[in-house]
Amino acid sequence: MASDSVNTKQARNHITKGKRQQQHQQIKNRSSISDGDGEDSFIFEANEAWKDFHSSLLRFYENGELCDVTLKVRLPLLPVDFLMGVVAKEQIVKQNLKCRDLLDEARNYHLHLSSRAVPDFEYSIRTTPRKHTAGVLFCVGGRGGSGDPFRSIECYSINKNSWFFGPEMNSRRRHVGVISVEGKVYAVGGHDGNEHLGSMEMFDPLTNKWMMKASMNTKRRGIALASLGGPIYAIGGLDDNTCFNDVERYDIESDQWSTVAPMNTPRGGVGSVALVNHVYAVGGNDGMASLSSVERYDPHLDKWIEVKEMGQRRAGNGVSKLHGCLYVVGGFDDNSPLSSVERYDPRSNKWDYVAALTTPRGGVGIATVMGKIFAVGGHNGNAYLNTVEAFDPVLNRWELVGSVSHCRAGAGVAVCSCLTSQIRDVGHGSNNVVDCM
């Protein structure tokens, strides 16, 4: 019996030792992966994983290699509660000065994205999502030179720098509102070539199908969508007679729309984004002229409040957020499409101009991917565009990237938290560029 007990204990120790050696080798292998292809949280992904890796981390610490491993982890992109509740409390991390500097960078990143500005904060590769976690850029609907609205959608592969066609919507939609929430894409309102729409449909990458959902109360095109804390807000828009200041809120779980406080100003062709606990409505047209005014909605007060106006009047502009700031891109003034781009910092309540687009784009769709702002399609005053360009805030420069196949303006653009491999390719993608006149 004693011999059996010893043999069992030896076997258990051998298995445990083998498991630790395997984990140690896995971490060494992962730490050698390049910044573009590694996994952000191969050490810090969960409490249980942290416990499993602890003994291997200790070996790195003893060998003076812990910081080299930690540099491969993009700490700023971890959830705040895990960053502060687990990583920051780990003794072997706290005792390493270089690792503490990386923790400070992560803390400052989250503070900078909140309402508190961090002086001289600089973004780095560790504050940028990796390609395989960035999501998929969707370009939905719009219209081209024929004037007929599109039912088609195109999806952008970051790795290939090219677009492919995904499953089509149920309805044709131009000047459609598009947003992605919880891994699904929503297309709301617009115009189908015959009438204005109040309907909404949702694309699920898991089924590769568009499903009809509850309709808005008001049919309209040129609306903007934003999501704050779960619900989707449909803002402004217009029909053939009226520019609206109406705002409706959609509850995803109940599949129901309700009304909230209207904006102070009617806004057709408005841009919108949720930023630091508010929903912003930027520019648009009030039925008389393009607007430079901006207002934001506080859901706790159910009230819209004016903020600092832009330097340029514009409607049909794109709006997105990046690094805690709001960017407004292109659009039309009362006479022509614009190439100018403005940035708003809510911490200082100030606007400033950044680098202009390579070409004017009215009716442009924009979204933020991989730490860059992508501007898709639009109209330059002479033709509909299929070109796409991306803004790098570090270089303050726009550069052309892969073009969409259909030249289109009035399309909705959003980033969905899914993989390109999940989406069924139904066409030839960017190799099938059509006439843009």
GUPA-233121 format. One record per residue (C-alpha): residue in three letters; x, y, z. Coordinates in nm, 3 decimals, m for minus. Example, Ala and Ser with C-alpha at 12.3 -4.5 7.8 and 13.67 -1.06 7.14 Angstrom:
<keros>
  resn       xx       yy       zz
   ALA    1.230   m0.450    0.780
   SER    1.367   m0.106    0.714
</keros>
This chain:
<keros>
  resn       xx       yy       zz
   MET    0.000    0.000    0.000
   ALA    0.283    0.237    0.090
   SER    0.450    0.166   m0.243
   ASP    0.123    0.237   m0.428
   SER    0.085    0.567   m0.239
   VAL    0.438    0.676   m0.328
   ASN    0.389    0.584   m0.693
   THR    0.060    0.776   m0.707
   LYS    0.221    1.084   m0.551
   GLN    0.515    1.066   m0.790
   ALA    0.279    1.037   m1.086
   ARG    0.077    1.337   m0.967
   ASN    0.394    1.544   m0.922
   HIS    0.514    1.439   m1.267
   ILE    0.184    1.546   m1.426
   THR    0.185    1.880   m1.240
   LYS    0.545    1.945   m1.341
   GLY    0.465    1.861   m1.703
   LYS    0.164    2.093   m1.701
   ARG    0.373    2.379   m1.562
   GLN    0.645    2.320   m1.820
   GLN    0.382    2.323   m2.094
   GLN    0.230    2.650   m1.965
   HIS    0.577    2.802   m1.935
   GLN    0.656    2.710   m2.295
   GLN    0.317    2.845   m2.413
   ILE    0.385    3.182   m2.253
   LYS    0.736    3.195   m2.400
   ASN    0.594    3.115   m2.743
   ARG    0.320    3.375   m2.712
   SER    0.559    3.639   m2.585
   SER    0.758    3.603   m2.906
   ILE    0.453    3.675   m3.123
   SER    0.466    4.008   m3.304
   ASP    0.256    4.298   m3.178
   GLY    0.023    4.272   m3.479
   ASP   m0.072    3.908   m3.433
   GLY   m0.058    3.827   m3.060
   GLU   m0.337    3.799   m2.809
   ASP   m0.395    4.101   m2.585
   SER   m0.480    3.903   m2.277
   PHE   m0.276    3.582   m2.299
   ILE   m0.177    3.641   m1.936
   PHE   m0.449    3.867   m1.801
   GLU   m0.757    3.728   m1.975
   ALA   m0.937    3.592   m1.664
   ASN   m0.889    3.526   m1.295
   GLU   m0.862    3.151   m1.341
   ALA   m0.612    3.188   m1.622
   TRP   m0.414    3.427   m1.403
   LYS   m0.390    3.162   m1.132
   ASP   m0.279    2.898   m1.381
   PHE   m0.007    3.121   m1.523
   HIS    0.112    3.254   m1.188
   SER    0.391    3.001   m1.140
   SER    0.520    3.065   m1.491
   LEU    0.508    3.442   m1.437
   LEU    0.713    3.393   m1.124
   ARG    0.982    3.223   m1.329
   PHE    0.989    3.516   m1.571
   TYR    1.015    3.749   m1.272
   GLU    1.305    3.554   m1.124
   ASN    1.482    3.560   m1.461
   GLY    1.428    3.935   m1.503
   GLU    1.209    3.881   m1.810
   LEU    0.868    3.979   m1.671
   CYS    0.859    4.325   m1.830
   ASP    0.951    4.181   m2.170
   VAL    0.645    3.957   m2.148
   THR    0.419    4.234   m2.014
   LEU    0.515    4.461   m2.304
   LYS    0.339    4.212   m2.534
   VAL    0.013    4.266   m2.347
   ARG   m0.197    4.570   m2.434
   LEU   m0.291    4.656   m2.077
   PRO   m0.486    4.975   m2.167
   LEU   m0.740    4.765   m2.359
   LEU   m0.827    4.547   m2.060
   PRO   m1.149    4.619   m1.867
   VAL   m1.089    4.866   m1.585
   ASP   m1.223    4.635   m1.315
   PHE   m0.988    4.353   m1.415
   LEU   m0.693    4.587   m1.466
   MET   m0.728    4.742   m1.120
   GLY   m0.879    4.448   m0.934
   VAL   m0.639    4.176   m1.050
   VAL   m0.337    4.295   m1.247
   ALA   m0.258    4.602   m1.036
   LYS   m0.274    4.396   m0.715
   GLU   m0.029    4.130   m0.830
   GLN    0.282    4.161   m0.612
   ILE    0.535    4.053   m0.873
   VAL    0.399    4.324   m1.104
   LYS    0.391    4.590   m0.832
   GLN    0.755    4.519   m0.746
   ASN    0.878    4.573   m1.103
   LEU    0.930    4.941   m1.191
   LYS    0.893    4.893   m1.567
   CYS    0.571    4.697   m1.521
   ARG    0.440    4.972   m1.294
   ASP    0.509    5.224   m1.571
   LEU    0.297    5.011   m1.804
   LEU    0.019    5.003   m1.544
   ASP    0.036    5.382   m1.517
   GLU    0.001    5.407   m1.894
   ALA   m0.309    5.188   m1.880
   ARG   m0.462    5.392   m1.596
   ASN   m0.394    5.719   m1.777
   TYR   m0.552    5.580   m2.094
   HIS   m0.880    5.510   m1.916
   LEU   m0.870    5.846   m1.738
   HIS   m0.806    6.024   m2.067
   LEU   m1.111    5.858   m2.223
   SER   m1.323    5.976   m1.933
   SER   m1.411    6.338   m1.862
   ARG   m1.070    6.400   m1.703
   ALA   m0.789    6.504   m1.935
   VAL   m0.439    6.370   m1.869
   PRO   m0.174    6.629   m1.967
   ASP    0.081    6.515   m2.226
   PHE   m0.079    6.171   m2.259
   GLU    0.052    5.989   m2.567
   TYR   m0.112    5.698   m2.747
   SER    0.101    5.396   m2.833
   ILE    0.075    5.059   m3.004
   ARG   m0.057    4.923   m2.673
   THR   m0.366    5.148   m2.696
   THR   m0.459    5.017   m3.043
   PRO   m0.666    4.697   m3.084
   ARG   m0.506    4.411   m3.272
   LYS   m0.637    4.334   m3.618
   HIS   m0.818    4.015   m3.527
   THR   m1.006    4.186   m3.242
   ALA   m1.091    4.511   m3.424
   GLY   m1.424    4.397   m3.573
   VAL   m1.563    4.427   m3.924
   LEU   m1.640    4.753   m4.103
   PHE   m1.984    4.746   m4.272
   CYS   m2.097    4.977   m4.553
   VAL   m2.475    4.947   m4.585
   GLY   m2.713    5.075   m4.853
   GLY   m2.680    5.422   m5.006
   ARG   m2.723    5.512   m5.373
   GLY   m2.507    5.560   m5.681
   GLY   m2.519    5.731   m6.018
   SER   m2.846    5.567   m6.125
   GLY   m3.024    5.720   m5.826
   ASP   m3.165    5.385   m5.719
   PRO   m3.105    5.296   m5.354
   PHE   m2.896    4.988   m5.278
   ARG   m2.993    4.676   m5.091
   SER   m2.632    4.559   m5.091
   ILE   m2.376    4.572   m4.813
   GLU   m1.998    4.553   m4.829
   CYS   m1.762    4.438   m4.556
   TYR   m1.398    4.536   m4.511
   SER   m1.123    4.287   m4.436
   ILE   m0.849    4.469   m4.247
   ASN   m0.593    4.197   m4.310
   LYS   m0.654    4.194   m4.687
   ASN   m0.731    4.566   m4.725
   SER   m1.025    4.475   m4.947
   TRP   m1.404    4.463   m4.942
   PHE   m1.648    4.182   m5.012
   PHE   m2.025    4.168   m5.048
   GLY   m2.226    4.034   m4.756
   PRO   m2.592    3.921   m4.746
   GLU   m2.829    4.190   m4.876
   MET   m3.091    4.374   m4.673
   ASN   m3.462    4.308   m4.717
   SER   m3.522    4.668   m4.831
   ARG   m3.339    4.917   m5.047
   ARG   m3.222    5.206   m4.830
   ARG   m3.044    5.534   m4.903
   HIS   m2.963    5.794   m4.638
   VAL   m3.009    5.513   m4.389
   GLY   m2.910    5.512   m4.023
   VAL   m2.673    5.227   m3.937
   ILE   m2.520    5.117   m3.608
   SER   m2.376    4.803   m3.451
   VAL   m2.467    4.697   m3.097
   GLU   m2.365    4.375   m2.921
   GLY   m2.232    4.207   m3.234
   LYS   m2.530    4.285   m3.458
   VAL   m2.586    4.551   m3.725
   TYR   m2.904    4.762   m3.736
   ALA   m3.031    4.953   m4.042
   VAL   m3.306    5.206   m3.969
   GLY   m3.522    5.427   m4.189
   GLY   m3.401    5.578   m4.515
   HIS   m3.570    5.590   m4.855
   ASP   m3.631    5.291   m5.084
   GLY   m3.675    5.489   m5.407
   ASN   m4.052    5.512   m5.369
   GLU   m4.117    5.623   m5.013
   HIS   m3.960    5.709   m4.682
   LEU   m3.911    5.423   m4.440
   GLY   m3.970    5.380   m4.070
   SER   m3.877    5.013   m4.073
   MET   m3.572    4.858   m3.912
   GLU   m3.384    4.539   m3.985
   MET   m3.104    4.364   m3.800
   PHE   m2.814    4.158   m3.937
   ASP   m2.683    3.872   m3.724
   PRO   m2.338    3.742   m3.832
   LEU   m2.414    3.408   m3.665
   THR   m2.706    3.338   m3.901
   ASN   m2.598    3.562   m4.192
   LYS   m2.955    3.689   m4.217
   TRP   m3.134    4.023   m4.192
   MET   m3.442    4.014   m3.967
   MET   m3.715    4.276   m3.958
   LYS   m3.762    4.444   m3.620
   ALA   m4.007    4.700   m3.481
   SER   m4.055    5.015   m3.691
   MET   m4.001    5.373   m3.577
   ASN   m4.301    5.598   m3.524
   THR   m4.183    5.849   m3.786
   LYS   m4.076    5.759   m4.141
   ARG   m3.764    5.950   m4.240
   ARG   m3.428    5.951   m4.416
   GLY   m3.104    6.126   m4.325
   ILE   m3.126    6.014   m3.964
   ALA   m2.835    5.943   m3.733
   LEU   m2.807    5.658   m3.484
   ALA   m2.619    5.638   m3.156
   SER   m2.610    5.383   m2.876
   LEU   m2.564    5.480   m2.513
   GLY   m2.587    5.223   m2.236
   GLY   m2.773    4.971   m2.452
   PRO   m3.065    5.154   m2.621
   ILE   m3.037    5.288   m2.976
   TYR   m3.128    5.652   m3.040
   ALA   m3.268    5.758   m3.380
   ILE   m3.203    6.129   m3.419
   GLY   m3.346    6.391   m3.653
   GLY   m3.383    6.324   m4.025
   LEU   m3.621    6.455   m4.288
   ASP   m3.892    6.368   m4.538
   ASP   m4.001    6.559   m4.849
   ASN   m4.169    6.830   m4.641
   THR   m4.005    6.854   m4.300
   CYS   m3.674    6.840   m4.117
   PHE   m3.730    6.673   m3.782
   ASN   m3.610    6.743   m3.431
   ASP   m3.774    6.417   m3.314
   VAL   m3.569    6.160   m3.124
   GLU   m3.679    5.801   m3.068
   ARG   m3.520    5.538   m2.847
   TYR   m3.521    5.167   m2.926
   ASP   m3.502    4.905   m2.652
   ILE   m3.335    4.594   m2.794
   GLU   m3.473    4.346   m2.540
   SER   m3.838    4.449   m2.572
   ASP   m3.814    4.537   m2.945
   GLN   m4.001    4.862   m2.882
   TRP   m3.955    5.228   m2.970
   SER   m4.038    5.521   m2.742
   THR   m3.994    5.896   m2.771
   VAL   m3.753    6.108   m2.569
   ALA   m3.702    6.483   m2.550
   PRO   m3.675    6.645   m2.896
   MET   m3.366    6.838   m3.000
   ASN   m3.366    7.216   m2.979
   THR   m3.318    7.240   m3.357
   PRO   m3.456    7.034   m3.648
   ARG   m3.170    6.846   m3.815
   GLY   m3.190    6.652   m4.140
   GLY   m2.870    6.485   m4.256
   VAL   m2.735    6.507   m3.902
   GLY   m2.437    6.318   m3.760
   SER   m2.436    6.157   m3.417
   VAL   m2.222    5.960   m3.174
   ALA   m2.232    5.866   m2.805
   LEU   m1.940    6.006   m2.609
   VAL   m1.878    6.024   m2.232
   ASN   m2.237    5.960   m2.117
   HIS   m2.399    6.188   m2.375
   VAL   m2.543    6.156   m2.724
   TYR   m2.423    6.428   m2.962
   ALA   m2.616    6.569   m3.259
   VAL   m2.376    6.746   m3.496
   GLY   m2.468    6.978   m3.782
   GLY   m2.741    6.886   m4.029
   ASN   m2.990    7.107   m4.211
   ASP   m3.288    7.276   m4.047
   GLY   m3.482    7.317   m4.373
   MET   m3.332    7.657   m4.445
   ALA   m2.955    7.613   m4.426
   SER   m2.676    7.382   m4.316
   LEU   m2.589    7.410   m3.948
   SER   m2.271    7.457   m3.748
   SER   m2.451    7.412   m3.416
   VAL   m2.407    7.107   m3.192
   GLU   m2.616    6.980   m2.903
   ARG   m2.592    6.684   m2.672
   TYR   m2.848    6.473   m2.489
   ASP   m2.830    6.380   m2.122
   PRO   m3.043    6.066   m2.069
   HIS   m3.064    6.127   m1.693
   LEU   m3.217    6.472   m1.742
   ASP   m3.395    6.381   m2.068
   LYS   m3.270    6.711   m2.204
   TRP   m3.069    6.849   m2.499
   ILE   m2.810    7.119   m2.428
   GLU   m2.618    7.331   m2.680
   VAL   m2.238    7.300   m2.679
   LYS   m1.963    7.479   m2.869
   GLU   m2.048    7.507   m3.239
   MET   m1.824    7.387   m3.522
   GLY   m1.616    7.618   m3.735
   GLN   m1.794    7.505   m4.054
   ARG   m2.162    7.467   m4.139
   ARG   m2.229    7.117   m4.269
   ALA   m2.497    6.852   m4.333
   GLY   m2.457    6.498   m4.465
   ASN   m2.139    6.478   m4.259
   GLY   m1.995    6.173   m4.089
   VAL   m1.934    6.164   m3.713
   SER   m1.724    5.922   m3.510
   LYS   m1.519    5.914   m3.191
   LEU   m1.152    5.839   m3.136
   HIS   m0.935    5.873   m2.826
   GLY   m1.206    6.051   m2.628
   CYS   m1.273    6.312   m2.898
   LEU   m1.551    6.361   m3.152
   TYR   m1.456    6.391   m3.520
   VAL   m1.684    6.539   m3.787
   VAL   m1.584    6.460   m4.144
   GLY   m1.686    6.614   m4.477
   GLY   m2.052    6.679   m4.556
   PHE   m2.211    6.961   m4.757
   ASP   m2.236    7.329   m4.687
   ASP   m2.514    7.508   m4.873
   ASN   m2.322    7.499   m5.200
   SER   m2.073    7.214   m5.226
   PRO   m1.921    6.905   m5.061
   LEU   m1.649    6.957   m4.802
   SER   m1.309    6.804   m4.739
   SER   m1.253    6.969   m4.401
   VAL   m1.240    6.769   m4.077
   GLU   m1.294    6.904   m3.726
   ARG   m1.225    6.753   m3.385
   TYR   m1.413    6.830   m3.064
   ASP   m1.271    6.763   m2.718
   PRO   m1.551    6.755   m2.457
   ARG   m1.298    6.803   m2.177
   SER   m1.211    7.152   m2.302
   ASN   m1.532    7.219   m2.501
   LYS   m1.320    7.326   m2.798
   TRP   m1.305    7.247   m3.170
   ASP   m0.995    7.240   m3.386
   TYR   m0.925    7.148   m3.747
   VAL   m0.718    6.844   m3.837
   ALA   m0.589    6.727   m4.176
   ALA   m0.844    6.751   m4.457
   LEU   m0.968    6.456   m4.663
   THR   m0.788    6.383   m4.990
   THR   m1.114    6.467   m5.171
   PRO   m1.441    6.640   m5.074
   ARG   m1.705    6.395   m4.953
   GLY   m2.069    6.484   m4.897
   GLY   m2.297    6.207   m4.775
   VAL   m1.994    6.020   m4.645
   GLY   m2.008    5.732   m4.399
   ILE   m1.741    5.707   m4.131
   ALA   m1.640    5.476   m3.848
   THR   m1.336    5.411   m3.629
   VAL   m1.133    5.091   m3.668
   MET   m0.786    5.001   m3.539
   GLY   m0.728    5.350   m3.401
   LYS   m0.805    5.513   m3.738
   ILE   m1.112    5.685   m3.883
   PHE   m1.234    5.541   m4.213
   ALA   m1.429    5.761   m4.457
   VAL   m1.628    5.556   m4.709
   GLY   m1.771    5.680   m5.039
   GLY   m1.975    5.999   m5.065
   HIS   m2.007    6.252   m5.347
   ASN   m1.734    6.499   m5.445
   GLY   m1.954    6.740   m5.642
   ASN   m1.896    6.566   m5.974
   ALA   m1.941    6.196   m5.911
   TYR   m2.032    5.932   m5.657
   LEU   m1.724    5.780   m5.495
   ASN   m1.609    5.428   m5.427
   THR   m1.280    5.537   m5.271
   VAL   m1.208    5.494   m4.901
   GLU   m0.950    5.676   m4.692
   ALA   m0.826    5.637   m4.336
   PHE   m0.711    5.904   m4.091
   ASP   m0.411    5.841   m3.868
   PRO   m0.431    6.079   m3.568
   VAL   m0.064    6.031   m3.484
   LEU    0.054    6.135   m3.831
   ASN   m0.243    6.373   m3.882
   ARG   m0.282    6.235   m4.232
   TRP   m0.544    6.070   m4.455
   GLU   m0.437    5.784   m4.681
   LEU   m0.635    5.589   m4.940
   VAL   m0.709    5.225   m4.860
   GLY   m0.904    4.954   m5.044
   SER   m1.209    5.083   m5.236
   VAL   m1.565    4.957   m5.210
   SER   m1.712    4.805   m5.525
   HIS   m2.023    5.022   m5.555
   CYS   m1.979    5.397   m5.578
   ARG   m2.222    5.520   m5.315
   ALA   m2.327    5.813   m5.101
   GLY   m2.582    5.817   m4.821
   ALA   m2.466    5.475   m4.702
   GLY   m2.453    5.381   m4.336
   VAL   m2.117    5.272   m4.195
   ALA   m2.056    5.090   m3.867
   VAL   m1.810    4.851   m3.703
   CYS   m1.948    4.515   m3.588
   SER   m1.779    4.308   m3.318
   CYS   m1.746    3.993   m3.525
   LEU   m1.499    3.818   m3.755
   THR   m1.482    3.852   m4.133
   SER   m1.482    3.472   m4.153
   GLN   m1.831    3.468   m4.000
   ILE   m1.984    3.671   m4.283
   ARG   m2.088    3.493   m4.600
   ASP   m1.924    3.638   m4.912
   VAL   m2.195    3.666   m5.180
   GLY   m2.003    3.842   m5.456
   HIS   m1.675    3.945   m5.613
   GLY   m1.595    4.235   m5.380
   SER   m1.347    4.504   m5.475
   ASN   m1.253    4.345   m5.807
   ASN   m1.591    4.449   m5.945
   VAL   m1.566    4.831   m5.944
   VAL   m1.855    4.995   m6.131
   ASP   m1.896    5.327   m6.310
   CYS   m1.920    5.605   m6.053
   MET   m2.080    5.881   m6.259
</keros>
